[in-house]
């Protein structure tokens, strides 16, 4: 099983993918457009897992990206901003903003806590 998380932004998004043990197996920055979403899809699917079996955490629960993920069949976990913030704080001081680290923290939170979400 793999676990993915997207640190959302208006222009581009950071995607981090972890394996079942928590090792980062993929990461990339994608654009907020059809090309970027297609790249996200290709990256996740190249691990040989169907979209319906890939849980994806994202710090919002609506918008074009979320709609696209749901349409593709991904298991989307829209994290409450406070939950995402607490996940980040487990690993780094709250004042540091780093898209990759934020996406990793959400993926790790999903990996270790998905059964409670």
C-alpha positions, -999 to 999 in steps of 0.1 A, spaced: 0 0 0 11 36 -6 0 68 10 0 102 -8 -4 138 4 -6 170 -15 5 204 -1 -20 225 -20 -12 260 -33 -28 282 -60 -2 278 -87 15 244 -79 12 216 -55 38 194 -37 30 157 -39 48 132 -16 42 94 -17 52 70 12 53 32 12 36 12 40 67 15 62 69 53 58 97 56 33 94 83 7 91 66 -26 82 95 -48 78 133 -47 72 160 -72 58 194 -77 28 196 -101 10 224 -118 -26 234 -111 -37 225 -145 -46 195 -167 -10 187 -174 -1 188 -137 -30 166 -127 -21 141 -154 15 140 -141 1 133 -106 -21 105 -119 8 89 -139 31 92 -108 7 75 -85 -4 48 -109 32 38 -119 34 21 -85 10 -6 -99 -19 3 -76 -54 13 -88 -66 48 -80 -94 34 -58 -66 19 -36 -46 50 -31 -54 72 -1 -46 109 -7 -45 135 21 -50 171 12 -56 201 34 -89 211 19 -121 194 10 -133 212 -21 -120 228 -53 -109 216 -88 -81 194 -75 -103 176 -50 -130 172 -76 -105 158 -101 -90 133 -75 -125 121 -66 -134 118 -103 -103 96 -109 -114 74 -80 -88 82 -54 -96 78 -17 -94 115 -7 -90 125 29 -97 162 33 -78 172 64 -90 199 86 -64 227 86 -59 223 124 -52 186 119 -28 192 91 -10 219 113 -7 195 142 6 168 119 34 192 108 41 203 143 49 167 153 80 169 131 90 206 127 86 239 145 53 255 135 69 286 121 88 268 94 70 265 61 83 239 37 60 225 11 78 191 8 80 187 46 43 197 49 32 171 23 54 145 40 39 152 74 4 148 60 13 116 42 28 102 74 -3 113 94 -25 95 68 -2 64 69 -3 61 107 -39 73 113 -60 66 82 -80 40 101 -93 68 123 -102 93 96 
